[in-house]
Amino acid sequence: MEPQALFNCRELIKRCTGEDYSLELLRSMPVSPTCGSLILIPTGIESQQALKENLIHGILWVMRLDAHTVRILTILVAEDHRGQGHATEAWNRFRRLAIDEGVGSVTLEVRQENEIAFDFYSRRGLVALGRLSNYYRDTFGIVMHGPLKAEDA
Ligand SMILES: CC(C)(COP(=O)(O)OP(=O)(O)OC[C@H]1O[C@@H](n2cnc3c(N)ncnc32)[C@H](O)[C@@H]1OP(=O)(O)O)[C@@H](O)C(=O)NCCC(=O)NCCS
């Protein structure tokens, strides 16, 4: 990703999650190029242009842990675009791509007070495995895990 695009992603992540990642850390994130690199941009705009001009409305980044498991690194939608089904669509797209690659389960961390995200994952079959005390600077993290199933399974 171009430096300006990475910077724009960093600012969106900071705004949506409070996490202040360095550009180096973002650059080194092992995002899966095949099933885990989704960016929400306006329709009718070419992706490189959208990334450069800061027209990024959402991010879903995933890494492979092993042949059968992925971990969600980031999922977010910009404030003005929430509640319109974008996260659901991104999740469904990621799920189909991951299943096509042989992935069967997903794991992630969520802030314990983030009920919207916790409920979002719970309704998609993930369950809490436990709490992490040193994952986030200011709160507990809940580790969630669950199967990835085709819609009609
Ligand atoms: C969590 C988040 C990605 C959802 O994005 P979104 O595009 O608004 O989600 P959708 O419109 O697809 O809705 C997904 C579900 O959440 C529910 N939802 C969305 N906004 C909600 C709100 N303000 N209150 C309660 N439920 C809400 C929807 O009803 C929907 O329910 P469903 O699971 O029954 O389908 C978004 O709120 C966000 O970016 N939050 C900040 C970053 C974050 O917390 N990321 C998760 C980190 S682990």
The ligand as an SDF file (V2000), in Angstrom:
LIG
                    3D

 48 50  0  0  0  0  0  0  0  0999 V2000
  -18.9290   -2.8920   14.5680 C   0  0  0  0  0  0  0  0  0  0  0  0
  -19.0800   -2.1530   13.2420 C   0  0  0  0  0  0  0  0  0  0  0  0
  -17.9270   -2.6030   12.3190 C   0  0  0  0  0  0  0  0  0  0  0  0
  -20.4210   -2.4890   12.5750 C   0  0  0  0  0  0  0  0  0  0  0  0
  -20.4470   -1.8790   11.2910 O   0  0  0  0  0  0  0  0  0  0  0  0
  -21.8240   -1.5440   10.5240 P   0  0  0  0  0  0  0  0  0  0  0  0
  -21.5250   -1.3830    9.0760 O   0  0  0  0  0  0  0  0  0  0  0  0
  -22.5090   -0.4260   11.2080 O   0  0  0  0  0  0  0  0  0  0  0  0
  -22.6450   -2.9010   10.7630 O   0  0  0  0  0  0  0  0  0  0  0  0
  -23.9280   -3.4220    9.9710 P   0  0  0  0  0  0  0  0  0  0  0  0
  -24.7390   -2.2530    9.5170 O   0  0  0  0  0  0  0  0  0  0  0  0
  -23.5010   -4.4270    8.9790 O   0  0  0  0  0  0  0  0  0  0  0  0
  -24.6970   -4.1310   11.1610 O   0  0  0  0  0  0  0  0  0  0  0  0
  -24.1840   -5.3160   11.7280 C   0  0  0  0  0  0  0  0  0  0  0  0
  -25.0170   -5.7240   12.9180 C   0  0  0  0  0  0  0  0  0  0  0  0
  -24.7550   -4.8190   14.0020 O   0  0  0  0  0  0  0  0  0  0  0  0
  -25.9800   -4.2140   14.4340 C   0  0  0  0  0  0  0  0  0  0  0  0
  -25.7040   -2.8240   14.7470 N   0  0  0  0  0  0  0  0  0  0  0  0
  -25.0990   -1.9190   13.9490 C   0  0  0  0  0  0  0  0  0  0  0  0
  -25.0250   -0.7480   14.5790 N   0  0  0  0  0  0  0  0  0  0  0  0
  -25.6110   -0.9360   15.7920 C   0  0  0  0  0  0  0  0  0  0  0  0
  -25.8480   -0.0810   16.9070 C   0  0  0  0  0  0  0  0  0  0  0  0
  -25.4790    1.2030   16.9140 N   0  0  0  0  0  0  0  0  0  0  0  0
  -26.4380   -0.6230   18.0010 N   0  0  0  0  0  0  0  0  0  0  0  0
  -26.8040   -1.9150   18.0440 C   0  0  0  0  0  0  0  0  0  0  0  0
  -26.6130   -2.7790   16.9960 N   0  0  0  0  0  0  0  0  0  0  0  0
  -26.0190   -2.2680   15.8950 C   0  0  0  0  0  0  0  0  0  0  0  0
  -26.9240   -4.3310   13.2590 C   0  0  0  0  0  0  0  0  0  0  0  0
  -28.2700   -4.3380   13.6880 O   0  0  0  0  0  0  0  0  0  0  0  0
  -26.5150   -5.6520   12.6490 C   0  0  0  0  0  0  0  0  0  0  0  0
  -27.1500   -6.7060   13.3540 O   0  0  0  0  0  0  0  0  0  0  0  0
  -27.1590   -8.2550   12.8280 P   0  0  0  0  0  0  0  0  0  0  0  0
  -25.9070   -8.8720   13.3680 O   0  0  0  0  0  0  0  0  0  0  0  0
  -28.3800   -8.8240   13.4480 O   0  0  0  0  0  0  0  0  0  0  0  0
  -27.1870   -8.2230   11.3310 O   0  0  0  0  0  0  0  0  0  0  0  0
  -19.0360   -0.6140   13.4490 C   0  0  0  0  0  0  0  0  0  0  0  0
  -19.9690   -0.2650   14.4710 O   0  0  0  0  0  0  0  0  0  0  0  0
  -17.6800   -0.0630   13.8280 C   0  0  0  0  0  0  0  0  0  0  0  0
  -16.8440    0.2050   12.9670 O   0  0  0  0  0  0  0  0  0  0  0  0
  -17.4190    0.1260   15.1390 N   0  0  0  0  0  0  0  0  0  0  0  0
  -16.1510    0.7190   15.5910 C   0  0  0  0  0  0  0  0  0  0  0  0
  -14.9880   -0.2100   15.3550 C   0  0  0  0  0  0  0  0  0  0  0  0
  -15.1970   -1.5330   16.0510 C   0  0  0  0  0  0  0  0  0  0  0  0
  -15.6890   -1.5710   17.1710 O   0  0  0  0  0  0  0  0  0  0  0  0
  -14.7710   -2.6140   15.3860 N   0  0  0  0  0  0  0  0  0  0  0  0
  -14.8080   -3.9310   15.9690 C   0  0  0  0  0  0  0  0  0  0  0  0
  -13.5570   -4.1700   16.6910 C   0  0  0  0  0  0  0  0  0  0  0  0
  -13.4320   -5.8180   17.3040 S   0  0  0  0  0  0  0  0  0  0  0  0
  1  2  1  0
  2  3  1  0
  2  4  1  0
  2 36  1  0
  4  5  1  0
  5  6  1  0
  6  7  2  0
  6  8  1  0
  6  9  1  0
  9 10  1  0
 10 11  2  0
 10 12  1  0
 10 13  1  0
 13 14  1  0
 14 15  1  0
 15 16  1  0
 15 30  1  0
 16 17  1  0
 17 18  1  0
 17 28  1  0
 18 19  1  0
 18 27  1  0
 19 20  2  0
 20 21  1  0
 21 22  1  0
 21 27  2  0
 22 23  1  0
 22 24  2  0
 24 25  1  0
 25 26  2  0
 26 27  1  0
 28 29  1  0
 28 30  1  0
 30 31  1  0
 31 32  1  0
 32 33  2  0
 32 34  1  0
 32 35  1  0
 36 37  1  0
 36 38  1  0
 38 39  2  0
 38 40  1  0
 40 41  1  0
 41 42  1  0
 42 43  1  0
 43 44  2  0
 43 45  1  0
 45 46  1  0
 46 47  1  0
 47 48  1  0
M  END
$$$$
